[in-house]
Amino acid sequence: MNADAIIIGAGACGLMCAVQAGYLGKKVIVLEKNEKPGAKILISGGGRCNYTNQFASAEQFISANPHFIKSAFTQWTVDDTISFFETYGITGKEKTLGQLFPDNKNAKDVVEVFTSICEDFGQEIRCNADVKDIEILPEGFKVSYEKNGKTVILTAEKLVITTGGLPIPKMGATDFALRFARKHNLKIIETAPALVPLTITGKDEEWFAQLSGNSVFCEVNNDEISFEENILFTHWGLSGPAILQISSFWRRGETINLNLLPHQNIVSLLDEERKNNGKTLLSTLLNRFYTKKFTDALGKFLPLSKPVAALTKAEIDLIEQTIHHFKVKPAGDKGYDKAEVMRGGIDTNEISSKTLECKKIPNLFFGGECLDVTGWLGGYNFQWAWASGFVIAQNL
């Protein structure tokens, strides 16, 4: 045997697993298809890396079994993540809504923490290693990979698959874990892009495109859930934090609702303005809350040039509907190229929640994004990656 375990995938989960195994005196070899470890860590948060969220709990995750991650989150908490990184010189600074970013450091420093600890423990990270075959042996696993045109064979008693999901193929994302799972008759929950911009086509396309670059603070909701953050108009539709959040809960054909003024009541504002200065134009009132470009665009629906005192009840109703209940029916999403994560994955019923070991194949473990566990935007998916990596290491 070449090691206690072979880990396929040097992303957040695989790296944490290698490090935690090192603390326990276990020898692992990590195989990574890319030239460098931590490819997705390096681009996260625009290279700044939103590495956890202070409020992370099972509540912010989508899964066919929402209770599955509770055990891992008990074994490795947000406080554990914070103190782990602090030990290695990375302190968290909250940006918004509990999102922690490294203070005066960046994503490169986060990856460096793992690579330097691996070096200290003698854990090998072999990059440019393209795994071609996995054979299940009576006493463990035989893994064949290609590197620089040569085939290398490794054996280990335990195998860990942390190859992530389908988003961002240009970063080396593949369906490796899903293919392996299907081959061995493990159930897959249907996958789709999540935390992804939404596209608008047809008659409304031009209206959205003209607002490209405009950002508006909104409450975005559907029948299931509501998020309050900025939305960003783009030349192909909608993006921004609130849209990325709702996208994980949106299905093709559904409508989403935008409240364009979540902390005010437009009817009350109109009443007040009518008492104070009825000559104020509707456009002037709206310009207090939006860019001129956005107000002008609302002119497609609203009587902007009318003084507030002259508005009819029907017009006031229309204004209220437009401002607080703006309906959008996206045509689709921007796909895995632009998605931050994947929804769905290997069915968690195939996996032990306490150890993350595969129930049908002993000594095989899955962690991170390849499982049917999808977090909200804002550091939640990293917290799941760290926790699942830690849990697997305890059982190697």
Secondary structure, 3 states (H helix, E strand, C coil): CCEEEEEECCCHHHHHHHHHHHHCCCCEEEECCCCCCCHHHHHHHHHCCCCEECCCCHHHEECCCCCCCHHHHHHCCHHHHHHHHHHCCCCEEECCCCEEEECCCCHHHHHHHHHHHHHHHCCEEECCCEEEEEEEECCEEEEEEEECCEEEEEEEEEEEECCCCCCCHHHCCCCHHHHHHHHCCCCEEEEEEECCCEECCHHHHHHHHCCCCCEEEEEEECCCCEEEEEEEEECCEEECHHHHHHHCCCCCCCCEEEECCCCCCHHHHHHHHHHHHCCCEHHHHHHCCCCHHHHHHHCCCCCCCCEHHHCCHHHHHHHHHHHHCEEECCCEECCCCCCCEEEEEECHHHECCCCCEECCCCCEEECHHHECCEECCCCHHHHHHHHHHHHHHHCC
